[in-house]
């Protein structure tokens, strides 16, 4: 019987690709009003996304490079501050996010979230999605002093939830950091499909729509 579901954030609950494009488009428009960039918005967004490497490059490096390439009228430090303070306003969840979490809570399922990243930034994005109240435990790597795929961040979260690994599901989009890592500690690793990754890895199930997680509560 499943008593606990723990989620990843970026690429699982937060549609980070869409959110990032929305933010960068807005930032470009605000920059252009103040400085008149010579690079077009589409090119600016494309290059930002390319340098970002799906969130695995922190934005100080991204903005340093963009400033160098495009002679931006605003310094990279100001751009980074704008990103940190403003990204949450553009956060977009995947379809049925709130419906799925509401259903799980109604069934008495304990809910946790484990995310790699900077504490204040990731927590502001969770608030931006409006999902903070659903969770019993939120573990962010900077605050925990541990990063996925380190098994200790999963085990510490389960301990705080007072949950057994064999009665718990972990849902994430990254084959190694999420699915494989959670399975190593005895959880059921469910993959939130992402075409960026090769599908050939061990998993206990996979979903495309967040509501599909409900099917795994019956197993």
N, C-alpha and C positions, 0 to 999 in steps of 0.2 A: 504494500500500500504506500502511495506517495503522500508524504506529509509536508514536503518543502520544495519550493522551486526557487532557484537562484538564477539571476540573469546577468549577462554582460550588458553594457550600455551602448557604446558606439557600434553601429552596424547591426544591432540586435533590437534595441528599443528605440534608439535615436537614429533616424535616417540621416546619418552624418553627411553623406554625399550631397543630398539636397539642401541640407541646412547650410553647409559650407558655401555652396554656390549662391544661395540667397544672401548670405552675409557679405561675400566678396563683391557681388553685384552692387549691393547697397553701399559698401565702403568705396567702391570705385566712383559711384555717382556723387558721393559727398566729396571725394577728393577732386573730382573733375570740376566741381563747382568752385573750388578754392584755388585750383592751380592750372587747370587746362592741360591734362595729360595728352601727349602725342600718340600714345598707344590706345587702341580701341578697347572697349569694355570686354568683348569676347576674348580677345588675345590676352588681356590682363587676367581674366578669370581662368582661362586655360593654363596659363603659366603658373598661376598660384596653385591650382589643383595639382599640377605636375610636380612642383617643388614640395608640396605638402606630403606627398607620398602616403595618402590615406591616413594622415594624422601621425605618422611615425617620425616626422621631422617637426621639431617644435618651431613655433612661428617666428622666433627671433631670427633664426637662420633663413627662413622663407622671406621675411621682410628685408633683411640685409641684402639678399640676392636681388629681390625685386627693385629695391632702391638703386642698386648698382646698375641693373640692366635698363631700367626705364627712367632714370633720373627723376624719381618721384618728388613732388613738391613738399612732402611731409617726411620728417625723419622716421627711421625704422622704429625708434623707441615709442614715438607717439602712435604709430600704427599698431604696434603690439599692445599698448594699453587700450586702444580702441577695440581690438580683437577680444581681449580678455573681458572687457566690460560689456561689449555689445553682442557677442556671439549668441548668448542665451536668448536674446530677443528674436532670433531667427531659427530656433530649434524646432525641428519638425519630427514628429514621431511616425513610426510605421503605422499603416492602417490597423484599426481595431486595438490599438494600444490600451486605451482606457477601458474598453469593453472587456478585454482579456484580463486585465489586472482586477477589475471589479468582480468578475466571475470567480477568480481564484480566491479572493478575499471572502466572498460569500460562502465558499465551500470550506472555510477554515484553514486554507493552505497558508503556511508560513512563507513569507517572501523575503528574499535577500537580493542584493545587487553587489557585484564585484566589478570594479573598473580600474584599469590602469590609467594613470594620468595625474595631473596636479589637482590637489584636493579642492581648493576654492573654485577653480574653473569647472571641474567636472560636477561639483555639487550645484553650481549655478545653472548648469545645463539640465540637471535633473529637475531643479525648480522651474526652469524654463519650459519643460515638458509638462509640468503640473503633476508629477508622479511621486513626489517625495512622500506623501501621506500613506501610500500603499505599502511601503516597505518597513519590515521590522528591523532590518540591518542594512546599512549601506557602507561598504568597505571600498575605499579609494586608495590606490597603491601608495601615494605620497604620505598619506596619514597613517597607513598601516606599516610602512617601512618594508613592504614586501610587494613584489610584482608577479602577476601571472606570467609564466606558468608555474611559479614556485608553489608546491603543494601546500605550504603552510598558510597561504592566504585563504585557500578553500577550507582547510581544516579549522582555522581560527573562526571563520565565518559560521561554519556549521556548529562549532562549540557555542558561540554566542546565541545562535538560534535554538540551541538545545535539540539539534536534529541529528539523526543518524545518516551517514553517507548513503547507505543502501536504500534509504527511504526518500532520497533527494534527487532532484533533476537539476542539471545545469544547462542553460540555454545560451549559446553564443555563436558568433559568426566565424571566429578564427579557429581553424582546424587544430593548431597546436596549443595556443594559449588558453583556449576555452574548452574544446571538446576533449582532446587527448589528455590535457592536464586534469580536468575534472574526473575523467574516468580512472585516472591513476589513483585517486583517493577513494574510489569506490562509488562515486556518484554515477548516475546515468547521464551521459553526455549527448545532448541533442543539438544538432547543427541547424542554425538559422542560415538557410542557403544564401550563398554569395557567389555569383559567377566568376568573381576574380580568382577564387581558389580552386585547385584541383579537388574533385569530389572523392578521389580514391584514398580514403583513410577510414580507420575504424570509428564507428559511432553507434549509438543506441537508437538513433532515429534522426529524422530531419524534418524541418518545416519550411514553408514559404510564407504563410500567413500566420500571424501570432496566435490567432484563435485555434490553430491546429494543435497547440500545446495541450489543449484540453483533452485530446484523445489519449495522451500518454498518462493521464491521471488514472485511467481505467486499467492500466497494465500493471 
